[in-house]
Amino acid sequence: MNLPLKKQPDWRKDCLLAANQQLEYQYQQQPSPCLALQISRNYRLLLTQHDQPVIKQRWQVLSKHWWQRYCQFRQTTFQPLISSH
């Protein structure tokens, strides 16, 4: 029996949230620009998984937060290389 779309478990959202929980834990253990970028991308994907504006806004804020962390890594990592040329 197929359930209506709204009543089916939202496994995509659950998987992305679980992945981000694990990635954020790993980031706390050892910060990495790759982890920050992946977390940001996952929150951006979550925006497509929900219709409630408050929840979408929260995920958008989190996506921007992790994107900024990624950019901070890039600035500190690549800045000396750029200025030395």
C-alpha positions in Angstrom: 0.0 0.0 0.0 1.4 3.4 -1.0 1.0 6.2 1.5 0.2 9.7 0.3 3.4 11.7 -0.3 2.9 13.9 2.8 2.6 10.9 5.1 5.6 9.0 3.8 8.7 9.2 6.0 11.0 11.9 4.9 14.2 9.8 4.8 16.1 12.3 2.7 15.8 15.0 5.3 16.6 12.6 8.1 19.7 11.4 6.2 21.0 14.9 5.6 20.4 15.9 9.2 22.1 12.7 10.5 25.0 13.3 8.1 25.4 16.9 9.3 25.3 15.9 12.9 28.2 13.5 12.3 30.1 16.0 10.1 29.7 18.7 12.7 31.1 16.3 15.4 34.1 15.5 13.1 34.6 19.2 12.5 34.8 19.8 16.3 37.5 17.1 16.5 39.5 18.4 13.6 38.4 21.5 11.7 38.6 21.1 7.9 37.5 23.3 5.0 36.1 20.3 3.3 33.9 19.4 6.2 32.7 23.0 6.5 31.8 23.0 2.8 30.0 19.7 2.9 28.0 20.8 5.9 27.0 24.0 4.2 26.0 22.1 1.1 23.9 19.7 3.1 22.0 22.5 4.8 21.5 24.1 1.4 20.0 20.7 0.2 17.7 20.7 3.2 16.1 23.9 1.9 14.5 21.7 -0.8 13.2 19.2 1.7 10.8 21.4 3.7 8.0 23.9 3.1 7.9 25.6 6.5 9.5 29.1 6.2 10.8 29.1 9.8 12.6 25.8 9.3 13.9 26.9 5.9 15.2 30.1 7.3 17.1 28.2 10.1 18.7 25.9 7.5 19.6 28.9 5.4 21.3 30.6 8.4 23.2 27.4 9.1 24.3 27.0 5.5 25.6 30.6 5.5 27.4 30.0 8.8 29.2 26.9 7.5 30.0 28.7 4.2 31.7 31.5 6.2 33.8 28.9 8.1 34.8 27.4 4.7 35.7 30.9 3.4 37.8 31.7 6.5 39.9 28.5 5.9 40.4 29.6 2.3 41.5 33.1 3.3 44.0 31.8 5.9 45.3 29.0 3.7 45.6 30.7 0.3 46.3 34.3 1.4 50.1 33.8 1.8 50.3 32.1 -1.5 48.5 34.9 -3.3 50.6 37.7 -1.7 53.9 35.9 -2.3 53.5 36.1 -6.1 
